[in-house]
Amino acid sequence: MDIMYRHPAGVSEEKETAGRLEAIGQEVRKAAKELLEEAQMERGQIMVVGCSSSEIAAHRIGSYSSGEIGQAVYEALMKELEPREIYLAAQCCEHLNRALILEKEAAERYGYEMVNVVPALKAGGSFATAAYAGMRCPVAVERIQAHAGIDIGDTLIGMHLRAVAVPVRISVKEIGGAHVVCAPSLINILRCPRRGESGSPLGPAR
């Protein structure tokens, strides 16, 4: 009897062309580079990234997960972040409560409590799965306060940014079919009525 093997529901069965994956990677690198410059990020800080491979492939979020696209996005980001010694936090999908994958070193440095979970293509997402496979010592945490972030495909990363996040306009508006939004975060301004002033505005990601 012939046995038919099927991909899980919501997983892409198409093979992406090398040219398409390269184009995705170039757009991701461009977006990351522009945000790094805008946010003035420093060594040891964290950039959170949420990514829907389905949206990049011009499908509804969560309906067309592509391991190839997730891998291309992860590799492109690391080409910009690793030389600058900036940590990547890869946001998982809602099936893992939007937990994050990052290096154990970063979790320990910032005092984030680790949780025991390993992302998969349809339980965490293709991007987080690629990050877990690619990092030196990956761990999962439930929440962070990142210094800046990129949202690829309206994945809602705001819950993992510091309290005062300011969207910035970059030249990359879409990656594939996915809408792109970037935001650095600011230090809160301490207002003192006795001084009769609101304090001095500070730059992003400090």
Secondary structure, DSSP 8 states (H G I E B T S, - for coil): --------TTB------HHHHHHHHHHHHHHHHHHHHHHT--TT-EEEEEE-HHHHTTS-TTSSB-HHHHHHHHHHHHHHHGGGT-EEEEE--GGGTT-EEEEHHHHHHHT--EE----BTTBB-HHHHHHHHHSSSEEEES---BSEEEEESS---GGGB-SEE--B--S--EETTEEEEEEEEE-----BGGGTB------BT-
